[in-house]
Amino acid sequence: MTAHYWCELAWLGGPRATQGVVIAVDDDRITAVCAGVPVRPEGAVPLAGLTLPALANAHSHAFHRALRGRTHAGRGNFWTWRDLMYRVAGRLDPDNYYRLARAVFAEMALAGIGVVGEFHYVHHRPDGASYDDPNAMGTAVAAAARDAGIRLTLLDTLYLHGGLDAALGGYEPLRPAQARFGDGSADRWADRVERLASTVSGPMTRIGAAVHSVRAVDPPSIKVATDWARERGAPVHFHASEQPAENEQCLGAHGVTPVEVIAQAGGLGSDTTLVHATHADDRDQAMIGEAGASCCLCPTTERDLADGIGPSVGLARHGAELCLGSDSHAVVDLFQEARTVELDQRAASNNRGVFGADALAAMATSGGCRALGWPEGGRLEEGALADFATVALSSVRMAGADADTALDAAIFAAASTDVHHLVVGGRTVVRDGRHTTVDVAAELAAAITEVTAP
Ligand SMILES: [Zn+2]
């Protein structure tokens, strides 16, 4: 049966919204988009405000949400933050991880996010021994996304070493806090992920590969993970050049940058996404662009962790595809991620207007869908996934916006709470600003208390 939605305004691409758009949906696909319909046709679901393709959150660690409010203050840096993060990781089990991840994914739904890439590395028991089902944790994450009503690309992460230090002889063994992340070898990782892919893949769930970083994975193992993904047409993601110390350790051990290690191991291609790339130099940026790879910028996390401002302008100039992630969930608000990409450049360069609202909106939608292996998502057109989010114009932030200004207002001023409707796969997940099945704040509070209580 065909469902019809009438959008007061819809973003169909370009710098402005279009007035009066009917979206026809059959099952989980858009079957027609018709512009120039000034009055809602009878039977069509009214979507007051600006309707966009559902947002795509290309980089998430769901359990980091439990750290919000607990790690922002005080001194320190990425490395001191990491110690706190490991403490929460040590408390997770398949049951509490399911509850926490479901609440976090439901928070994403409220923010207009229809698909998330979960960079998942908490695989085993805290001492490193397997659960009876070696994929108990990944299965819990997949169930959490399904029950929160959003799409998931589960980026199952290869994590083998505790660090990289030339002075200490190269790769270090996993530390006790990291034991549960590791599979022992890339081949054992591939066997486990193959089983996971065969059990959880479906209309709302896809499996991709991830390589934690060049600190945690050696070049031959990078090749195993990349080959696994390529043979299956799956995306492969890497944390890369997030920190100056990572570049220094990599240069000391390998004589080249992290991006070049990945390239030399065969890991750089159009299905590759490098997360952060904050300290990628000009040569790195050219390699990324030449490969047609994506970079996932996570500016609210990068500034929270004092990582630095990523080279978004250089990456775009060299032809890299850009997308966005909320990563540590310091906030879950892709409008804020998008505007920060541009506003950071203004603050650093004394120039305005590098990325327009349409380019930033594309990062938050089609760019993320591409990086997560859903190329049929992220646009409002015939044949695309029936995934769309509507931003109300009635909030104090959006009041006064019209067809000419609504896209700029949403990207530069909206908050995630201005999203009041979300459809994913043809199903309504958020209606009138409320999740249809999850009491999000209550479930977040309960799940976070469970993993952080003394
Ligand atoms: Zn990350």
Residues whose N, C-alpha, C, O or C-beta is under 5 A from the ligand:
A	BS01	ZN	D327
